[in-house]
Amino acid sequence: MRKRGVTVGRRGADGLVPVHGNLLPEVAAQLQLGFDSVLNPRVDEVTGPCFTAGNQDDRDEPIERAADQRTHAQRQHDALAVLLTAAAASGALPTLGGAAPTLVVTVRQEDLASGRGHANLPGDDEPISLAAARHIACTGAVQRVVSRADGRIVSIETLDRVFNHHQRRAITARDGGCLIPGCRVPPQWCEIHHVEEHSRGGPTHTDNGVLLCWFHHRTIDSGGWRIRMIGGVPCVRGPSWWDARAKWRPATKSPTRRRDAIAERM
Ligand SMILES: [Zn+2]
C-alpha cells in the first residue's frame, strides 16, 4: 500500500512525457478493463469494411489488419487518451472552481490565422503544435482562448464548434463507429471530426461531421486515408496499398445501414 504511486515527469527532448508508477492490483485491473473496452469492444459488429455500394471491391481481412500498424503500447497510449477525454466529458469528475476540469489551450491570434505557430497547455512551458491543439478542440472538453501578442484576450471558444448531443446521436446512427475501414472502435469512444475544418469555415453540421477514433482523428492528415462528404454521405478513399484505384467509397459501420445495403444487393 505504501509503495503505490504515479508520477508524471517533465517533457523530454523527444517531446514526450514519461510516466512511472506502481498501481495497486485493483487499480491496474480497472485500467486494463478500460483499455480493453476501448481496444476490444464487445459489440454486435460485422467484421470487415462495409461500403454501401460496390461490394465487389471490399477488401479482405489480412489487408485490413495492416491498417493498424500501431504497437500494443501505442494502442494502449491511445486508449488512455480516449478514457481521459471521456472522463472529462462525462460531467462526473469533481469540479475545479465550479466547472468540470477543462483543458485550456491558448493560441496566438496571428498563429491561428496563419495556421502556423504553436499553442500552449496549462502547466507546460513547451508549446504543442497547432494541429494537436485543433484535435483537442474537437472533443469539447476544451476551452480555446485566443489572445493577441500583447496578451489581450480576443476570443474564447465558441460553442458552435462542438457538436451537440442531438447531432452526435444522429451522426452515430449514420456512421456506427470509426469510419476508417478495419477500425473497430465503437461510437461511444469516437470523436466527431469536422470534415471541412472549422477554422476554414466548415460548419458544425451533421453534413460535415463524421465519427473517427482518437488515433484516426489525429492521423487523418498523414495516414493516407481521406474523407469527403458527397451529397451529405461520408465517403472514404484509402491509401494505395488498400485500394490501387483510389476510388471514393461511401462508408459506414452502422448495422442498420449495412443491413439495408446488403438487402438492396440481393
Ligand atoms: Zn479508427
Boltz pocket constraint, residues with backbone or C-beta under 6 A from the ligand:
constraints:
  - pocket:
      binder: B
      contacts: [[A, 178], [A, 179], [A, 180], [A, 183], [A, 184], [A, 185], [A, 212], [A, 213], [A, 214], [A, 215], [A, 216], [A, 217]]
      max_distance: 6.0
